[in-house]
Amino acid sequence: MSAAVADLEMLQPVAFTDVPAEFERLWNIRKGLFPSIGGMRPVGTTVIIEDVAFPIARLAEATVDLQRLFAEYGYNEAIVFGHALEGNLHFVITPDLGRPAEVDRYRRFMDAIAHLVVDKYDGSLKAEHGTGRNMAPFVELEWGAQGYELMRQIKDIFDPEELLNPGVILNDDPDVHLKNLKPLPPADGIVDTCMECGFCERMCPSQGMTLTPRQRIVGIREISRLAAAGAEAEKVSLSALYDYQGIDTCAACGLCATACPVGIETGILTKKLREGRRDKGARRVAGIVADHYGTAMWATRQGLRLADLTQRTVGPGTLEAVTGKVRRLSRDRIPAWSRSLAGRRFVHTKRQAER
């Protein structure tokens, strides 16, 4: 096997191995290519990954042609990887889709890719992933007018009202992949490398209640975009919604970072935003509590015991009504009592401390 690649120019000699620790290290390098590009790309650029397939016998030649297109269209950061035994190649580029000139370059590049795959190699514009809007304009090029019309007829039979994934696989608009593009404006250095892949979402405790880490980043990017565009009214309106949806309900637990390809911990941004909206008085109080945490916890337990005693004396409904009114008068600075709280749940015993 080594003899087959002996004449190829390599960065280092090729060595095949059957040692698990060694090929696991090589696989980790391969898996790290995509997040590495995502983490190193310039702020404001978008990570676009596509997968195409070529006849295996011509895979090496096709790879060289792909690299030539990267150079021709100025995508010097592009990388290629994939599954050679299936003739499947992934390529990754990072265009700035917030600039018209970049969108035009991207249009020309995708046209060139489609014609290279279809016309020169009779390959497939999608290898292992779904077509999507990015390749939808080129389905007819790959399958021909007759084949495309047959797909249209089947679609019309089962989905005459275009309710299922409208325009995602079949789309008659040749420019659909250039429309409704979402720029990724700079928002904060903590999250600017986010690719919005969504890998973090399954880890987030607030998923399904308010926002996920990806959605929090999308929200703060939109607020930043509105601020940069001078759309103050829209920015204020979105920021008001974001306070609860994005900031108040974030657990700031760091679980999102465990699944993020580029290691972003959205909770760090949340803590920064929380700090920024507190005045000097609030920060001073927080500092005092932090410096006397044991005393603060003791006082909290006593307060909960007193509240529980009051609830049992005057009734939970009365206490809820009174504390609810106090909370409103204090503009939500003083917490309201809920009958679901009970002082005995907060009794801290020596036995509990030893567990």
Secondary structure, 3 states (H helix, E strand, C coil): CHHHHCCCCCCCCCCCCCCHHHHHHHHHHHHHHHHHHHHHCCCCCCCEEEEEECCHHHHHHHHHHHHHHHHHCCCCCCEEEEEHHHCEEEEEECCCCCCHHHHHHHHHHHHHHHHHHHHHCCCECCCCCCCHHHHHHHHHHHHHHHHHHHHHHHHHHHCCCCCCCCCCCCCCCCCHHHCCCCCCCCCCCCCCCCCCCCCCHHHCCCCCCCCCHHHHHHHHHHHHHHHHCCCHHHHHHHHHHHHHHHHHCCCCCCHHHHHCCCCCCHHHHHHHHHHHCCCHHHHHHHHHHHHCHHHHHHHHHHHHHHHHHHHHHHCHHHHHHHHHHHHHHCCCCCCCCCCCCCHHHHCCCHHHHHC
